[in-house]
């Protein structure tokens, strides 16, 4: 490997370009995620009994097989705030059932005294025992993102935290070794240049 000033400058320029591109890509990905998460955190502090939304959009991870084969465990469903009066049979909705959010299909709409929905999981043999009133509806499911929710489910566990800590330790150790190697090479290069002057 040549240690001429020109070769060193070329390598340094290449490294600077790579770092700049990496920073731009990282910012393009990280900043929107941060804005999204901060907005959700603020909403959950202001109104702790409501699921936070981002411009009327809410996301939920499917954690049971009640909606198979259309919605599998680990899929993320995207639900949009909607007027309960516009919902009809066949629509898939996310709604509150105590402290949990359930995503099931509307099988019947009743509108005698008040608007009530009968729901059922596509994979369930019977309809849900509890009726869903308009105030319990979180939104109508507009699409799903397959399997990505498995990552969120994984990061809920203690094992994930241990894996993250080990990964961080390995990355930090490798970075430290790399820095030591670079400084050793730099010293050798300086010694070599001093000897050949």
C-alpha positions as CSV (number, residue, x, y, z in Angstrom):
1,X,0.0,0.0,0.0
2,X,1.4,3.4,-1.0
3,X,1.6,6.1,1.6
4,X,2.1,9.1,-0.7
5,X,0.4,12.3,0.2
6,X,-1.8,12.0,-2.9
7,X,-2.9,8.5,-2.0
8,X,-3.6,9.5,1.6
9,X,-5.7,12.5,0.5
10,X,-7.7,10.4,-1.9
11,X,-8.5,7.8,0.8
12,X,-9.4,10.6,3.2
13,X,-11.7,12.2,0.6
14,X,-13.4,8.9,-0.1
15,X,-13.9,8.3,3.7
16,X,-15.4,11.8,4.0
17,X,-17.8,11.2,1.1
18,X,-18.9,7.8,2.6
19,X,-19.4,9.4,6.0
20,X,-21.5,12.3,4.5
21,X,-23.7,9.9,2.5
22,X,-24.2,7.7,5.6
23,X,-25.2,10.7,7.7
24,X,-27.7,11.9,5.0
25,X,-29.2,8.4,4.8
26,X,-29.3,8.0,8.6
27,X,-31.0,11.5,9.0
28,X,-33.5,10.7,6.3
29,X,-34.6,7.6,8.1
30,X,-34.1,8.6,11.8
31,X,-35.6,12.1,11.8
32,X,-39.1,11.1,10.5
33,X,-39.1,8.2,13.0
34,X,-38.2,10.6,15.8
35,X,-40.9,13.1,14.8
36,X,-43.4,10.2,14.7
37,X,-42.5,8.8,18.1
38,X,-42.3,12.2,19.8
39,X,-45.7,13.1,18.5
40,X,-47.1,9.7,19.8
41,X,-45.4,10.2,23.2
42,X,-46.9,13.7,23.6
43,X,-50.4,12.5,22.7
44,X,-50.2,9.6,25.1
45,X,-49.2,12.0,27.9
46,X,-52.0,14.4,27.1
47,X,-54.7,11.7,26.7
48,X,-53.5,8.4,28.3
49,X,-56.8,6.6,27.7
50,X,-56.7,7.0,23.9
51,X,-54.4,5.4,21.4
52,X,-52.1,8.1,19.9
53,X,-52.4,8.7,16.2
54,X,-50.3,10.5,13.6
55,X,-52.6,12.5,11.3
56,X,-55.4,10.2,12.1
57,X,-53.4,7.0,11.4
58,X,-52.8,4.4,14.1
59,X,-50.8,1.2,13.9
60,X,-51.3,-2.1,15.8
61,X,-49.3,-5.3,15.9
62,X,-51.4,-8.5,15.4
63,X,-50.7,-10.8,18.4
64,X,-53.2,-13.6,17.8
65,X,-54.2,-15.8,14.9
66,X,-57.9,-14.8,15.1
67,X,-57.8,-13.0,11.7
68,X,-55.8,-15.6,9.7
69,X,-55.1,-16.0,6.8
70,X,-55.7,-12.3,6.0
71,X,-53.8,-10.9,9.0
72,X,-51.1,-13.1,10.6
73,X,-49.3,-12.8,14.0
74,X,-46.6,-10.2,13.6
75,X,-48.4,-8.2,10.8
76,X,-48.8,-4.5,11.5
77,X,-52.3,-3.1,10.6
78,X,-52.7,0.5,9.8
79,X,-56.1,1.9,11.0
80,X,-57.5,5.3,10.0
81,X,-59.8,7.4,12.0
82,X,-63.2,7.1,10.4
83,X,-66.8,8.1,11.1
84,X,-68.6,5.1,12.6
85,X,-71.7,5.8,10.4
86,X,-69.7,5.1,7.3
87,X,-68.7,1.6,8.5
88,X,-70.4,-1.4,6.9
89,X,-70.4,-5.2,7.0
90,X,-67.1,-6.7,5.8
91,X,-65.0,-3.7,7.0
92,X,-62.1,-4.7,9.3
93,X,-61.9,-2.4,12.4
94,X,-59.6,-2.0,15.4
95,X,-61.5,-1.4,18.6
96,X,-61.0,-1.3,22.4
97,X,-61.9,-4.3,24.5
98,X,-60.9,-3.4,28.0
99,X,-57.2,-2.5,28.0
100,X,-56.4,-4.3,24.7
101,X,-57.0,-3.4,21.0
102,X,-58.8,-6.1,18.9
103,X,-58.8,-6.1,15.1
104,X,-61.8,-8.0,13.8
105,X,-64.3,-7.9,10.9
106,X,-67.7,-6.3,11.1
107,X,-70.4,-9.0,10.4
108,X,-73.5,-7.0,11.3
109,X,-74.4,-3.4,11.8
110,X,-77.4,-2.6,14.1
111,X,-78.8,0.9,14.3
112,X,-82.0,0.8,16.2
113,X,-81.5,2.9,19.4
114,X,-77.7,3.4,19.0
115,X,-75.1,2.3,16.5
116,X,-73.7,-1.1,17.4
117,X,-71.4,-3.5,15.5
118,X,-71.2,-7.2,15.8
119,X,-67.7,-8.5,15.0
120,X,-65.9,-11.7,14.4
121,X,-62.3,-12.9,13.7
122,X,-62.0,-14.4,10.3
123,X,-60.4,-17.5,11.8
124,X,-62.9,-17.8,14.8
125,X,-65.8,-20.2,14.7
126,X,-68.2,-17.8,16.6
127,X,-68.8,-14.0,16.7
128,X,-67.4,-11.9,19.5
129,X,-69.6,-12.0,22.6
130,X,-69.4,-8.2,23.2
131,X,-71.0,-5.7,20.9
132,X,-68.8,-2.8,19.7
133,X,-70.2,0.7,20.2
134,X,-69.0,3.7,18.1
135,X,-66.9,5.2,21.0
136,X,-64.8,2.0,21.3
137,X,-63.7,2.0,17.6
138,X,-60.1,3.1,17.1
139,X,-60.3,3.1,13.3
140,X,-60.9,1.2,10.1
141,X,-58.0,-1.0,8.9
142,X,-56.8,0.4,5.5
143,X,-53.8,-1.9,4.9
144,X,-51.2,-4.1,6.6
145,X,-47.5,-4.4,6.7
146,X,-46.6,-8.1,6.8
147,X,-44.2,-9.5,9.5
148,X,-42.6,-6.2,10.6
149,X,-44.5,-6.3,13.8
150,X,-42.4,-9.4,14.8
151,X,-39.5,-6.9,15.4
152,X,-41.7,-4.9,17.8
153,X,-42.8,-8.1,19.6
154,X,-39.2,-9.2,19.8
155,X,-38.0,-6.0,21.4
156,X,-40.6,-6.2,24.2
157,X,-38.8,-9.2,25.7
158,X,-35.9,-9.3,28.1
159,X,-33.9,-11.4,25.7
160,X,-34.0,-8.6,23.1
161,X,-32.5,-6.1,25.6
162,X,-29.7,-8.6,26.4
163,X,-29.1,-9.1,22.6
164,X,-29.0,-5.3,22.1
165,X,-26.5,-4.8,24.9
166,X,-24.2,-7.6,23.6
167,X,-24.5,-6.2,20.1
168,X,-23.6,-2.7,21.4
169,X,-20.6,-4.1,23.3
170,X,-19.3,-6.0,20.2
171,X,-19.6,-2.9,18.0
172,X,-18.0,-0.7,20.6
173,X,-15.1,-3.2,21.1
174,X,-14.6,-3.5,17.4
175,X,-14.5,0.2,16.9
176,X,-12.0,0.6,19.8
177,X,-9.7,-2.1,18.2
178,X,-10.0,-0.4,14.8
179,X,-9.0,3.0,16.3
180,X,-6.0,1.3,18.0
181,X,-5.0,-0.3,14.7
182,X,-5.3,3.0,12.9
183,X,-3.1,4.9,15.4
184,X,-0.5,2.1,15.3
185,X,-0.4,2.3,11.5
186,X,-0.2,6.1,11.7
187,X,2.8,5.8,14.0
188,X,4.5,3.3,11.7
189,X,3.9,5.5,8.7
190,X,5.4,8.5,10.5
191,X,8.4,6.4,11.6
192,X,8.8,5.1,8.0
193,X,8.7,8.7,6.6
194,X,11.2,9.9,9.2
195,X,13.6,7.2,8.3
196,X,13.4,7.8,4.6
197,X,13.9,11.6,4.7
